[in-house]
Amino acid sequence: MIALVVVSGLPGTGKSTVATHIARALGAAHLSKDIFEAALWRSGITRESGAGWAAYEQLGAVAEAQLRLGLPVVLDSVTPNERIRSAWRDLAARAGARFVAIECVCPDEGLHRSRLDGRTRDIPGWPEVSWDQVVEVRSRYEPWTGDRLVLDATRPMSDNLAAAEAYVRA
């Protein structure tokens, strides 16, 4: 199955865990926006000079190249707005791939905050996210308008992983 799977949501909602699981299950490329942006930062391209948008552009370019090779791709990023989501839907269509969206949410603020405490993602050059940063991202996070699976982080991760895999394979 050739698919572009987008796993989105605010930091600390479980999207990277879900994205990694789906990538392994499908034998797909797992492309994380944080890893791309951290590489830009290490190269001297800062957030102020557009590293965030550049990372999204890189994700799209690499994803399209992989899809054209007939390989499934999982994109792991906040994907905060319709501009990015629409570009990725169009990318999937150009490549003849299914577009599958998964949004990870955590409606319990206390749990969400605790998920960030002590979290270590081990991405060189990428700082751990603070609660204040999550609040800032949330303030500009646009609601999804298209079909997607919504995974609630208050549920057991094993249930969310099973639901995500079933959704992608359907």
N, C-alpha and C positions, 0 to 999 in steps of 0.2 A: 504494500500500500504506500503510495507516494502522498504525503501529507505535510502541510506546514502547520505545526501545532504551536499555538501561542499560549504560554502560561503567564498570566498577568496578575497584578494585585499589588497592594502596598507592601513595603518592606516588612518582613516579620510575619507574613500570613501563610508561609509554607510553600511559596511558588517554586523556589529552587529545589526543594525536596521532591515536589511533584514533577517538575521538569526533568530532573535527573532520572527518576523512576520511569517516566514515559520514554525517554531517550534510550535507556537500557532495554526496555521491553520491546521497542520497535527496531533496535539497532540503528537509531537515528543520530545525526549530529546534534549535540547539545550546545547551543550558542547563547551565552550569557552576556547581557548588556554590561553588567558590572565588570566582567573580565575585559571586555573590549575597551570600556572607558578607562579602567585602571591602566591598561597598556598605553593609552593616549597620555594619561597623566604622567606616567613614567618617562614618556618621550618629550615632556615639556608642554604638551597641549592641555591647557587647563579648562576647567568648567567655564571660566570667564571668556575663554576664546572659542567656546562652542564644542567642547569635548562630548557633551551629552548628545547633541544632535549628530555629531560625527559618528559616535558609537552606534546610533540607530541606523545611520546610512550604511555603516560597515555591516551590521547585522543583516540588513536587507540584501546587500550585494553578495555576501557569503552564502546566505540562505538560498538566494536564487541560483547561484552557481551549483550548489549541492542538489537542489530540486531538479535542475536541468540534467544532472547526471543520473537522475532516477532514485535519489536517496531521500528518505524522509528527514525532516528537520524539526527540532524543538527549539523555539525561541523563549528565553527566560528573561523577562523584563517587566518593569512596572507597567509599561505601555499605557501611559496616563491619559491619552487623548485619541479622539476619533481620527485625527490626521494620520497618526502612525498606524492605527488599526486598519484604516481604509487602504493605506499604502500596502500593507501586508496582505490584505484580501486580494488586491489587484495583482500583487506579486505571485500569489498562489495561482490565480487564474491564468496569468501569462505562462506559468510553468506547467500548467495542466495538473496541478496538485489540489487535493482537498484542503480547505481551510478549516481548522478546528481551533476553537477558542475555549480556554479554561480560565476562569477568574477565581482567585483565592481571596477570601475575605475573613476577617475576624471581628465579629460584632461585639465581642466582650473586650472593652478597652483595657481592663486589668490584665486579662490573659495576653492580649496583644503586647502590652508594655513588657510583661514578664518574659515573653518570647525573645525580646531583644536583649534582655539583661544577660550579660556573660556570653553572648553569641560570638562565635569566632568562625569566620568563613574562609580565612586563610587565602585571600586574594592579594598578592603582593601589590602594594601601593594603593590599596583600597581601604579606607577607614570603616570601622563598624558604624552602623547607622544608629543615631540617637532618636529618642522619642520625639524631640522637637523637630527633627528632620522628617519623621513620619507625618507629623501634624502638618508640616509645610507641604509635603507631597500630596497629602489628602486634600488640602485646600484647593489644589488645581487638578485633581483627578476627576476626569469626566466619566459619567455613567456610561456603561456599555449600551449600545443600541442593537447589536446583532445577536444572533443565536450564540449561546455559550453554556458551558457547564459551570455552575457556581459551587465551589467547595468551601465549606465553613470550617475554619480552624478550631472551632470548639468541639468538633467531632473527632474521633480517634483518627490519627494519621493513616492507619492501615485501611480504614473504611474509605478515606479520601483517595488513597492510592488505587484501591480496587475500583472505585467509581470512575476515576480519571482514565484508567486503562480501558475499562469497558466502554466508556464514552468515545475514546479515540478509535477503538477497534470496531465500533458499531458502523 
